[in-house]
Amino acid sequence: MRRVWSVVFSLALLLQLPALAADGGGAGPWTRTEGDGSYVTIRVAAEDDLGWADSRYLAVRYADTGEPVALSSEYLDGYLFATVPAADADRPLEVFAGEPFDWTDLPSFSEPWGSNELQIRGILRGDEAGRLNRDGALTRAQAFAIMVRLLSLEPAGDPGYGDVSPSDWYYGTVSAARAAGIAAADADFRPNDKVTRAEFVVMVARAMETIGWLRGTAWRKNWPRAAGRALCPMPWRRWRMRTPFRTGRWTPTTAWMMRPTPCFTM
């Protein structure tokens, strides 16, 4: 069984997409409408020439409420890129420096790579006691909660599953996921089932398709292999990754993506 670093690592790489899929456009304001227009990527200015230590915990938030933008990239050449729902595109954005989270069940400096960055963006929250629970199995309810936070989705009424009721903590999550089309229209949701690699790949692919970063639906015919392949040929063009993986394509995760059965753990 895979540990939580698998989930954290793949999601941390996903946060590169707002910047790496951008076409630039020189200095000054820059925005791009994604996919069908439901999301917009916005470039937000930060300080110039920051090193990794000074920029590691930078993220983007809404200046009017202080709410972090889940899909905000890492620092790149004096900017961060935030992908937000089109309805929020006119809200003021600002760069802020978050603080590393003290996970209560982990020794200091032993957290999986990317977990603090995801916590700062509101994607990972842990449990009520501040534990990451990296050795616990990731359930479908937890996995969809992550996807809903990534996409900033809102509940939209009864999701229509026989095993989900309004009293469940995940009711709003399931409602939002079903309305957005990232949860299948089955009779039951199976919220406590463990999530396999194959299922998680498809969740990520559907999220990317919702934003407009994944074009076409061919990946749906042969998942997870097709879904994993679909994550690779994104048009990075002129932007470069400031990580060890300067490949031009998002490939570091495909090794574990192609092993569909074992469960993620959280």
C-alpha positions in Angstrom: 0.0 0.0 0.0 1.3 3.4 -0.9 1.8 6.1 1.8 0.5 9.6 1.8 3.5 11.0 0.0 2.1 9.5 -3.2 -1.0 11.7 -2.9 0.8 14.7 -1.7 3.5 14.4 -4.3 1.1 14.2 -7.2 -1.1 17.1 -5.9 2.0 19.2 -5.4 3.0 18.6 -9.0 -0.5 19.6 -10.0 0.0 23.0 -8.5 2.7 23.6 -11.1 0.0 23.6 -13.9 -1.3 27.2 -13.5 2.3 28.5 -14.2 3.6 25.8 -16.6 0.6 25.9 -18.9 0.7 29.7 -19.2 2.0 31.4 -22.3 3.5 34.4 -20.5 2.8 37.6 -22.2 5.6 39.8 -20.9 5.5 42.1 -17.9 2.3 43.6 -16.6 -1.2 42.0 -16.1 -1.8 38.7 -17.7 -4.8 36.4 -17.7 -6.0 33.4 -19.6 -9.4 31.8 -19.9 -9.3 28.0 -19.5 -11.3 25.4 -21.3 -14.9 26.4 -21.7 -14.5 29.6 -19.7 -15.4 28.2 -16.3 -11.9 29.0 -15.0 -9.4 31.8 -15.4 -5.6 31.8 -14.8 -4.3 35.1 -13.4 -0.6 36.1 -13.0 0.0 37.8 -9.6 3.2 39.8 -9.0 5.5 39.0 -6.2 9.0 40.2 -5.2 11.7 39.7 -7.8 14.7 37.3 -7.5 13.5 35.3 -4.5 15.4 32.1 -3.6 13.7 28.8 -2.8 13.9 29.4 0.9 12.2 32.7 0.7 9.5 31.6 -1.8 8.8 28.1 -0.7 5.6 28.9 1.3 4.3 31.7 -1.0 0.8 31.3 -2.3 -2.1 33.4 -3.6 -5.2 34.4 -1.7 -8.3 36.6 -2.2 -7.4 40.0 -0.8 -11.0 40.7 0.3 -11.4 37.7 2.5 -8.0 36.2 3.0 -9.2 32.9 1.6 -6.3 31.0 -0.1 -6.6 30.0 -3.8 -6.2 26.3 -3.9 -4.8 26.3 -7.5 -2.0 28.7 -6.9 1.4 27.8 -8.4 4.8 28.0 -6.8 7.0 31.1 -7.3 8.3 31.5 -10.9 10.4 34.5 -12.0 8.8 37.1 -9.8 5.2 35.8 -10.2 2.7 33.3 -8.9 -0.2 32.0 -11.1 -3.7 31.4 -9.7 -6.4 29.5 -11.4 -9.8 30.6 -10.1 -13.5 30.1 -11.0 -14.6 32.6 -13.6 -17.1 34.0 -11.2 -14.2 35.0 -8.9 -11.8 36.3 -11.6 -12.5 40.0 -10.8 -11.8 39.6 -7.1 -8.5 41.2 -5.9 -5.7 38.7 -5.4 -2.5 39.0 -3.4 0.6 36.9 -2.7 1.1 35.9 0.9 3.7 33.9 2.9 2.1 30.9 4.7 3.5 29.1 7.7 4.5 25.4 7.8 1.9 23.4 9.7 2.9 21.5 12.8 1.2 18.1 12.1 0.7 16.7 15.6 1.3 13.0 14.5 4.7 13.7 12.8 8.1 14.6 14.1 9.4 18.0 13.1 10.6 18.2 9.5 9.4 14.7 8.7 6.2 15.6 6.8 5.8 14.4 3.2 7.2 16.8 0.5 4.5 19.2 -0.5 2.2 18.7 2.5 2.8 22.1 4.0 2.3 23.8 0.6 -1.0 22.0 0.2 -2.1 22.9 3.7 -1.3 26.5 3.1 -3.6 26.4 0.1 -6.4 24.8 2.0 -6.2 21.5 0.1 -5.0 19.3 3.0 -6.6 19.9 6.4 -5.9 16.8 8.5 -8.3 15.8 11.2 -9.7 17.7 14.1 -6.6 17.0 16.2 -4.2 18.4 13.5 -3.0 14.9 12.4 -2.1 14.1 8.8 -2.8 10.4 9.4 -0.4 9.4 6.7 -0.7 5.7 7.5 -4.5 5.6 7.4 -6.3 4.5 4.2 -7.6 7.3 2.0 -11.4 6.9 1.5 -13.5 8.0 -1.4 -15.1 10.7 0.7 -11.7 12.1 1.6 -10.3 11.9 -1.9 -13.4 13.7 -3.3 -13.1 16.4 -0.6 -9.6 17.1 -1.9 -10.8 17.4 -5.5 -13.7 19.7 -4.5 -11.3 22.0 -2.7 -8.9 22.0 -5.7 -11.8 23.1 -8.0 -13.5 25.5 -5.5 -16.8 23.7 -6.1 -20.0 24.5 -4.2 -22.8 22.0 -3.1 -25.7 21.8 -5.5 -28.5 19.9 -3.8 -29.2 16.2 -3.4 -26.5 14.2 -5.2 -28.8 11.2 -5.5 -26.8 8.5 -3.8 -28.6 5.9 -1.7 -25.8 5.8 0.9 -25.3 9.6 1.4 -27.5 11.6 3.7 -27.5 15.4 4.7 -26.2 14.5 8.1 -22.9 13.1 6.7 -19.8 15.3 6.9 -19.1 14.7 3.3 -22.7 15.5 2.0 -21.7 18.9 0.6 -18.5 17.5 -0.9 -20.5 14.7 -2.7 -23.1 17.1 -3.8 -20.5 19.4 -5.4 -18.6 16.5 -7.0 -21.7 15.0 -8.5 -22.9 18.3 -9.9 -19.5 19.0 -11.5 -19.4 15.6 -13.1 -16.3 14.3 -11.3 -18.3 11.7 -9.4 -20.1 9.1 -11.4 -23.9 8.8 -11.4 -24.0 5.4 -9.6 -26.7 4.2 -7.2 -24.3 4.4 -4.3 -21.3 6.6 -3.6 -19.4 4.2 -1.3 -17.8 6.9 0.8 -15.8 4.7 3.1 -14.2 2.5 0.3 -10.5 2.8 -0.1 -9.2 4.6 -3.1 -7.0 2.7 -5.6 -4.4 4.4 -7.7 -6.6 3.9 -10.7 -9.5 5.7 -9.1 -7.3 8.6 -7.9 -5.8 9.0 -11.4 -9.3 9.3 -12.9 -10.4 11.8 -10.2 -7.4 14.0 -11.1 -8.0 13.6 -14.8 -11.6 14.6 -14.4 -10.6 17.6 -12.3 -8.1 18.7 -15.0 -10.8 18.2 -17.7 -13.2 20.3 -15.7 -10.7 23.2 -15.6 -9.7 22.8 -19.2 -6.2 21.5 -18.8 -7.0 18.1 -20.2 -8.4 18.2 -23.7 -10.5 15.5 -25.3 -12.2 12.5 -23.7 -10.2 9.6 -25.2 -8.7 8.9 -21.8 -12.1 7.8 -20.5 -12.1 4.7 -22.8 -9.2 2.9 -21.3 -8.5 4.1 -17.7 -6.2 4.2 -15.8 -3.6 3.7 -18.5 -5.1 6.3 -20.9 -5.8 8.7 -18.0 -2.2 8.5 -17.0 -1.0 9.1 -20.5 -3.4 12.0 -20.9 -1.7 13.8 -18.0 1.7 13.9 -19.8 1.5 15.9 -23.1 0.5 19.2 -21.6 1.8 22.2 -23.7 4.4 23.7 -21.3 6.0 25.7 -24.1 8.4 28.3 -22.8 7.8 27.9 -19.0 10.3 25.7 -17.2 9.9 23.8 -14.0 12.2 24.8 -11.1 12.4 21.3 -9.8 14.6 18.3 -10.6 12.0 17.2 -13.3 12.8 19.6 -16.2 11.4 17.3 -18.8 8.9 19.6 -20.5 6.1 17.1 -19.8 4.4 16.2 -16.5 5.9 12.6 -16.3 7.3 12.0 -12.8 4.1 10.6 -11.5 3.3 8.1 -14.3 5.4 5.3 -12.7 3.0 4.8 -9.9 0.0 5.9 -11.9 0.3 2.8 -14.1 -0.1 0.4 -11.2 -3.8 0.7 -10.7 -4.8 -1.7 -7.9 -3.1 -0.9 -4.6 -4.7 1.7 -2.3 -3.5 5.1 -1.4 -3.1 5.7 2.3 -3.7 8.9 4.2 
